[in-house]
Amino acid sequence: MTKIMKQNREARGYTQADMAKMLKCSENFYNLVENGHRNPSVEKAKIIGEKLGFDWKYIYEEKE
């Protein structure tokens, strides 16, 4: 999932800072989520999925 998150984010022209602003979290927290070290809340996962174009539930599947 982490590769898909990064690829989709970059394809849409978003930086990690942009995503952090959308999620109302720190850039560091978003970086940890994108790199598979932290799980966001369901609310934040839904925003990530919406903004990056995938089913938010994939965030909680086994890490690659």
N, CA, C and O atoms as a GROMACS GRO file, in nm:
protein
  256
    1MET      N    1   0.081  -0.120   0.000
    1MET     CA    2   0.000   0.000   0.000
    1MET      C    3   0.085   0.126   0.000
    1MET      O    4   0.048   0.225  -0.062
    2THR      N    5   0.198   0.123   0.067
    2THR     CA    6   0.278   0.244   0.079
    2THR      C    7   0.325   0.295  -0.058
    2THR      O    8   0.329   0.415  -0.082
    3LYS      N    9   0.360   0.204  -0.146
    3LYS     CA   10   0.402   0.244  -0.281
    3LYS      C   11   0.287   0.309  -0.357
    3LYS      O   12   0.306   0.408  -0.428
    4ILE      N   13   0.168   0.252  -0.341
    4ILE     CA   14   0.050   0.307  -0.410
    4ILE      C   15   0.019   0.446  -0.358
    4ILE      O   16  -0.013   0.537  -0.435
    5MET      N   17   0.028   0.463  -0.226
    5MET     CA   18   0.000   0.596  -0.169
    5MET      C   19   0.096   0.699  -0.227
    5MET      O   20   0.054   0.807  -0.269
    6LYS      N   21   0.224   0.668  -0.229
    6LYS     CA   22   0.324   0.763  -0.280
    6LYS      C   23   0.302   0.789  -0.429
    6LYS      O   24   0.304   0.904  -0.472
    7GLN      N   25   0.282   0.685  -0.506
    7GLN     CA   26   0.262   0.702  -0.650
    7GLN      C   27   0.138   0.785  -0.680
    7GLN      O   28   0.142   0.875  -0.763
    8ASN      N   29   0.028   0.755  -0.613
    8ASN     CA   30  -0.095   0.830  -0.636
    8ASN      C   31  -0.082   0.974  -0.590
    8ASN      O   32  -0.132   1.065  -0.657
    9ARG      N   33  -0.015   0.996  -0.478
    9ARG     CA   34   0.006   1.132  -0.430
    9ARG      C   35   0.086   1.213  -0.531
    9ARG      O   36   0.049   1.324  -0.566
   10GLU      N   37   0.196   1.156  -0.577
   10GLU     CA   38   0.282   1.226  -0.673
   10GLU      C   39   0.211   1.248  -0.806
   10GLU      O   40   0.227   1.353  -0.868
   11ALA      N   41   0.133   1.149  -0.849
   11ALA     CA   42   0.060   1.161  -0.976
   11ALA      C   43  -0.041   1.276  -0.972
   11ALA      O   44  -0.072   1.336  -1.074
   12ARG      N   45  -0.092   1.304  -0.853
   12ARG     CA   46  -0.189   1.413  -0.837
   12ARG      C   47  -0.122   1.547  -0.806
   12ARG      O   48  -0.189   1.649  -0.790
   13GLY      N   49   0.011   1.545  -0.797
   13GLY     CA   50   0.085   1.668  -0.774
   13GLY      C   51   0.085   1.716  -0.630
   13GLY      O   52   0.115   1.832  -0.603
   14TYR      N   53   0.053   1.626  -0.536
   14TYR     CA   54   0.052   1.662  -0.395
   14TYR      C   55   0.188   1.632  -0.332
   14TYR      O   56   0.253   1.534  -0.367
   15THR      N   57   0.228   1.716  -0.239
   15THR     CA   58   0.345   1.687  -0.156
   15THR      C   59   0.295   1.624  -0.026
   15THR      O   60   0.175   1.623   0.001
   16GLN      N   61   0.387   1.574   0.053
   16GLN     CA   62   0.347   1.523   0.184
   16GLN      C   63   0.292   1.637   0.269
   16GLN      O   64   0.200   1.617   0.349
   17ALA      N   65   0.347   1.757   0.253
   17ALA     CA   66   0.296   1.873   0.327
   17ALA      C   67   0.152   1.903   0.286
   17ALA      O   68   0.069   1.938   0.371
   18ASP      N   69   0.121   1.891   0.157
   18ASP     CA   70  -0.017   1.912   0.110
   18ASP      C   71  -0.112   1.813   0.176
   18ASP      O   72  -0.220   1.850   0.222
   19MET      N   73  -0.071   1.687   0.180
   19MET     CA   74  -0.155   1.584   0.240
   19MET      C   75  -0.174   1.610   0.389
   19MET      O   76  -0.284   1.594   0.442
   20ALA      N   77  -0.068   1.650   0.457
   20ALA     CA   78  -0.077   1.679   0.600
   20ALA      C   79  -0.178   1.791   0.625
   20ALA      O   80  -0.256   1.785   0.721
   21LYS      N   81  -0.177   1.893   0.541
   21LYS     CA   82  -0.274   2.002   0.556
   21LYS      C   83  -0.416   1.952   0.538
   21LYS      O   84  -0.505   1.988   0.614
   22MET      N   85  -0.438   1.868   0.437
   22MET     CA   86  -0.572   1.813   0.412
   22MET      C   87  -0.620   1.729   0.529
   22MET      O   88  -0.739   1.726   0.561
   23LEU      N   89  -0.526   1.660   0.593
   23LEU     CA   90  -0.561   1.571   0.704
   23LEU      C   91  -0.558   1.641   0.839
   23LEU      O   92  -0.598   1.584   0.941
   24LYS      N   93  -0.510   1.765   0.839
   24LYS     CA   94  -0.496   1.841   0.965
   24LYS      C   95  -0.408   1.764   1.064
   24LYS      O   96  -0.444   1.744   1.180
   25CYS      N   97  -0.292   1.722   1.013
   25CYS     CA   98  -0.194   1.652   1.096
   25CYS      C   99  -0.056   1.704   1.060
   25CYS      O  100  -0.041   1.785   0.968
   26SER      N  101   0.043   1.659   1.130
   26SER     CA  102   0.180   1.703   1.100
   26SER      C  103   0.231   1.630   0.975
   26SER      O  104   0.185   1.521   0.940
   27GLU      N  105   0.326   1.693   0.911
   27GLU     CA  106   0.389   1.630   0.795
   27GLU      C  107   0.460   1.503   0.838
   27GLU      O  108   0.462   1.404   0.764
   28ASN      N  109   0.519   1.504   0.956
   28ASN     CA  110   0.588   1.387   1.009
   28ASN      C  111   0.491   1.270   1.024
   28ASN      O  112   0.524   1.157   0.989
   29PHE      N  113   0.371   1.297   1.078
   29PHE     CA  114   0.273   1.189   1.093
   29PHE      C  115   0.234   1.133   0.957
   29PHE      O  116   0.228   1.011   0.940
   30TYR      N  117   0.209   1.221   0.860
   30TYR     CA  118   0.172   1.171   0.727
   30TYR      C  119   0.285   1.087   0.669
   30TYR      O  120   0.260   0.983   0.607
   31ASN      N  121   0.408   1.131   0.688
   31ASN     CA  122   0.524   1.055   0.638
   31ASN      C  123   0.524   0.916   0.699
   31ASN      O  124   0.550   0.818   0.629
   32LEU      N  125   0.497   0.905   0.828
   32LEU     CA  126   0.494   0.774   0.894
   32LEU      C  127   0.383   0.686   0.836
   32LEU      O  128   0.402   0.566   0.819
   33VAL      N  129   0.268   0.746   0.807
   33VAL     CA  130   0.157   0.671   0.747
   33VAL      C  131   0.198   0.622   0.608
   33VAL      O  132   0.182   0.505   0.576
   34GLU      N  133   0.250   0.714   0.527
   34GLU     CA  134   0.284   0.679   0.389
   34GLU      C  135   0.394   0.572   0.384
   34GLU      O  136   0.399   0.493   0.289
   35ASN      N  137   0.480   0.569   0.484
   35ASN     CA  138   0.588   0.471   0.486
   35ASN      C  139   0.553   0.344   0.565
   35ASN      O  140   0.638   0.258   0.587
   36GLY      N  141   0.425   0.333   0.607
   36GLY     CA  142   0.378   0.211   0.669
   36GLY      C  143   0.416   0.193   0.815
   36GLY      O  144   0.408   0.082   0.867
   37HIS      N  145   0.456   0.301   0.882
   37HIS     CA  146   0.497   0.290   1.022
   37HIS      C  147   0.385   0.326   1.120
   37HIS      O  148   0.395   0.294   1.239
   38ARG      N  149   0.280   0.391   1.071
   38ARG     CA  150   0.166   0.428   1.155
   38ARG      C  151   0.038   0.407   1.076
   38ARG      O  152   0.038   0.415   0.954
   39ASN      N  153  -0.070   0.381   1.147
   39ASN     CA  154  -0.203   0.374   1.086
   39ASN      C  155  -0.279   0.500   1.124
   39ASN      O  156  -0.280   0.538   1.241
   40PRO      N  157  -0.344   0.563   1.028
   40PRO     CA  158  -0.424   0.680   1.060
   40PRO      C  159  -0.559   0.637   1.117
   40PRO      O  160  -0.596   0.520   1.111
   41SER      N  161  -0.630   0.732   1.173
   41SER     CA  162  -0.767   0.704   1.217
   41SER      C  163  -0.851   0.671   1.093
   41SER      O  164  -0.811   0.701   0.981
   42VAL      N  165  -0.965   0.611   1.114
   42VAL     CA  166  -1.055   0.580   1.003
   42VAL      C  167  -1.092   0.708   0.929
   42VAL      O  168  -1.095   0.712   0.806
   43GLU      N  169  -1.120   0.814   1.004
   43GLU     CA  170  -1.156   0.942   0.944
   43GLU      C  171  -1.045   0.991   0.849
   43GLU      O  172  -1.073   1.033   0.737
   44LYS      N  173  -0.921   0.985   0.894
   44LYS     CA  174  -0.809   1.029   0.810
   44LYS      C  175  -0.785   0.933   0.694
   44LYS      O  176  -0.752   0.976   0.584
   45ALA      N  177  -0.803   0.804   0.718
   45ALA     CA  178  -0.787   0.705   0.611
   45ALA      C  179  -0.887   0.730   0.498
   45ALA      O  180  -0.853   0.717   0.381
   46LYS      N  181  -1.010   0.766   0.535
   46LYS     CA  182  -1.111   0.796   0.433
   46LYS      C  183  -1.072   0.918   0.350
   46LYS      O  184  -1.094   0.920   0.229
   47ILE      N  185  -1.015   1.018   0.413
   47ILE     CA  186  -0.970   1.137   0.340
   47ILE      C  187  -0.856   1.100   0.246
   47ILE      O  188  -0.854   1.143   0.130
   48ILE      N  189  -0.761   1.022   0.296
   48ILE     CA  190  -0.648   0.979   0.212
   48ILE      C  191  -0.701   0.904   0.091
   48ILE      O  192  -0.662   0.934  -0.022
   49GLY      N  193  -0.788   0.808   0.112
   49GLY     CA  194  -0.845   0.730   0.002
   49GLY      C  195  -0.917   0.817  -0.099
   49GLY      O  196  -0.903   0.798  -0.220
   50GLU      N  197  -0.994   0.913  -0.049
   50GLU     CA  198  -1.068   1.004  -0.137
   50GLU      C  199  -0.972   1.090  -0.219
   50GLU      O  200  -0.990   1.104  -0.340
   51LYS      N  201  -0.873   1.146  -0.154
   51LYS     CA  202  -0.780   1.237  -0.223
   51LYS      C  203  -0.686   1.164  -0.318
   51LYS      O  204  -0.645   1.219  -0.420
   52LEU      N  205  -0.653   1.038  -0.285
   52LEU     CA  206  -0.556   0.964  -0.366
   52LEU      C  207  -0.619   0.858  -0.455
   52LEU      O  208  -0.548   0.789  -0.529
   53GLY      N  209  -0.750   0.844  -0.449
   53GLY     CA  210  -0.819   0.758  -0.544
   53GLY      C  211  -0.811   0.609  -0.520
   53GLY      O  212  -0.795   0.532  -0.615
   54PHE      N  213  -0.822   0.565  -0.396
   54PHE     CA  214  -0.828   0.422  -0.369
   54PHE      C  215  -0.917   0.397  -0.247
   54PHE      O  216  -0.950   0.490  -0.173
   55ASP      N  217  -0.956   0.272  -0.227
   55ASP     CA  218  -1.040   0.235  -0.115
   55ASP      C  219  -0.960   0.250   0.014
   55ASP      O  220  -0.856   0.187   0.030
   56TRP      N  221  -1.008   0.332   0.105
   56TRP     CA  222  -0.938   0.363   0.229
   56TRP      C  223  -0.905   0.240   0.312
   56TRP      O  224  -0.811   0.243   0.391
   57LYS      N  225  -0.981   0.134   0.297
   57LYS     CA  226  -0.959   0.013   0.377
   57LYS      C  227  -0.825  -0.054   0.345
   57LYS      O  228  -0.771  -0.127   0.428
   58TYR      N  229  -0.772  -0.028   0.227
   58TYR     CA  230  -0.644  -0.086   0.190
   58TYR      C  231  -0.531  -0.040   0.281
   58TYR      O  232  -0.430  -0.108   0.296
   59ILE      N  233  -0.549   0.075   0.343
   59ILE     CA  234  -0.445   0.127   0.433
   59ILE      C  235  -0.421   0.030   0.549
   59ILE      O  236  -0.310   0.022   0.601
   60TYR      N  237  -0.525  -0.042   0.588
   60TYR     CA  238  -0.515  -0.130   0.704
   60TYR      C  239  -0.477  -0.275   0.670
   60TYR      O  240  -0.463  -0.358   0.759
   61GLU      N  241  -0.460  -0.303   0.542
   61GLU     CA  242  -0.419  -0.437   0.502
   61GLU      C  243  -0.271  -0.457   0.536
   61GLU      O  244  -0.200  -0.362   0.565
   62GLU      N  245  -0.228  -0.581   0.530
   62GLU     CA  246  -0.088  -0.611   0.561
   62GLU      C  247   0.005  -0.522   0.481
   62GLU      O  248  -0.019  -0.492   0.364
   63LYS      N  249   0.112  -0.482   0.546
   63LYS     CA  250   0.210  -0.396   0.482
   63LYS      C  251   0.290  -0.476   0.380
   63LYS      O  252   0.313  -0.596   0.396
   64GLU      N  253   0.331  -0.406   0.274
   64GLU     CA  254   0.408  -0.472   0.167
   64GLU      C  255   0.546  -0.509   0.215
   64GLU      O  256   0.625  -0.565   0.139
   0.00000   0.00000   0.00000
